[in-house]
Amino acid sequence: MSRITIFPSRTVAVYMGRLFMTRTFSILAALVLVLQALDLLSESGNILAQAGNGDAQVWQYVSLRAPQIIAFALPFSVLLGTILTLITMNQNSEIIALKASGLSAHQVLAPLLIASLVVAIVSFSFNDRVVSRATATLSQWQKVNYGAMPIDRGDRANVWVRDGDDLIQVNQTRGKGAGTRLGGVTLYDRAGGSLVSIIRAPSGKRVAGGWEIGPATRFDVASGTLTTLGSVVVGRDVRPDQFTLASVDADSLSFGALKAAIGDLADAGRPTKALEGSLWHKLSGPLSSVLMPLLGAVAAFGIARSGKLFVRAVIGMGLGFAYFVADNFALAMGNLGAYPPFLAAWAPFLLFFLIGEAVLFRTEE
């Protein structure tokens, strides 16, 4: 009995892989160029409206926005590259020759599947190392309307926390958990919505039962007198994470950083389901490239002169775009809490993998 191999011909595998890669990245370059130009037309006015901004800031925006566009367009490029490669080979009767030599449909697609797996690995690395950093920087820049960006050294500044009716304002926080240190603390003591007194202290730290601040002074609003209090405990119901944990943007964090942030939020008792879905999606998203050859495989088989090749290509594109719609829908449901995080990230991938396999077996195997 002859042994079944994935790549019976190394030459054919290299040829198909090179053809697929060339078309995929050519389409990606064209898509990025068009989408970047359209995006720049809508944002260049906002960038140049900021005093002092010029061509350098426009190109800086392009350098920060381009990674996001590349990450967005890459799965579409893999889908279109797959369909274009398989249509070309079908029209040239290359697929028929491979099938006539005894190769199964899966063996014909194997070079594209391996090449798309390489694309998925590159995509994950690119998203993790480049896109997340560019997104974080661009988000900060847009918050200041493309002005001068503040330097973020990991400390939180100008933090406001509610403790019942009272408000606590902290100029700067350092550390986390029990080791959190507060600098420039102001407590606005309120009763029934009216300000009763203002307590100020240069520093504060976490102690049993609250936050010890000192040396504190108290300004009484009714009498207008200022009293020295020394050390005083405030914010008995305020947790450390309320001072230290800012809002977490999953797109602005790498896989490892997002996992650590989820752990911190979970330890603090805060909800993490939406972020867990985004964490899983950082894996399933790039891996969707592996699905594209399977979903586009319907364009590879069938006789080109039958006149149905175009219909097959449309079916392949329809399956691919249906996956993207299902993926975004599931992720949105996960963010709303309707789907469990793992299901929100992986259900569309597994569903369309089974659909692709079913179509392939039904038509060719």
Disulfide bonds with the S-S distance in Angstrom:
none
